Amino acid sequence: MGELLVHQFRCRADNFGLLLYDPVAKLCASIDTPDGETIWHELDTKGRQLTHIFNTHHHYDHVPGNEMLKERTGCTIVGSKNDAKRIPGIDELMEDGDIYEFGANKITMLETPGHTLGSVCYFVEPDKILFTGDTLFSMGCGRLFEGSAELMWQSMQKIRALPDDTQIYCGHEYTLSNAEFALEVEPDNLALQQRAEEVRSLRRARKDTLPVSLATEKATNPFLRSDSREIQKKFGLEGQAEIKTFSATRALKDQF
Ligand SMILES: [Zn+2]
């Protein structure tokens, strides 16, 4: 692992505040701004100067602190070109595959539409940290507010192609209820049973269930596992295109 530090804390009811800190270059980025005052307090407590905001999408619980934090710190706000009109105070517009130099680190924007049309993830190298916003949750994925199942499926493939030891940070602590749903569609998955047990005990101890490795997600997240025979069988879609199983899984989750 490299030198970067990630500080994760709760904002609002179930959002995560996330501060990415490079102690060498003294750069500090907030991933989204679910609550400006809470983020301001954490920056103060840690003695850090905010230099950047990286927004994952435009939803009201991901951008409300943008303008206040920019006003107080003069930070640079980075976001997707596709969401330029919907992200308050945006300065730097990025497209799929664009790289932002963050000290000696590289932050690659991955366009991952589905939850919204402008949703993106940020992949940080060399540390292999992925910020997924509301696109991927541990054992879950975002609701399809704007995009189609096909778009979200393609976004899942993009995430699945990253290195297995990538550490994933998400926008919300939804893991426990996601685990219950995952067990509903794939009850015989041993890795899933183990992760669900781990998550139950973490939540009992009031601890966060994130970050999680991509390897663990590939083994347990039903939305990354549409090739699983057990899940395909659950929907009567054995041997058919994986997108069909993905779409059926997303539809069932909406009613769960
Ligand atoms: Zn959202």
Boltz pocket constraint, residues with backbone or C-beta under 6 A from the ligand:
constraints:
  - pocket:
      binder: B
      contacts: [[A, 57], [A, 59], [A, 115], [A, 134]]
      max_distance: 6.0
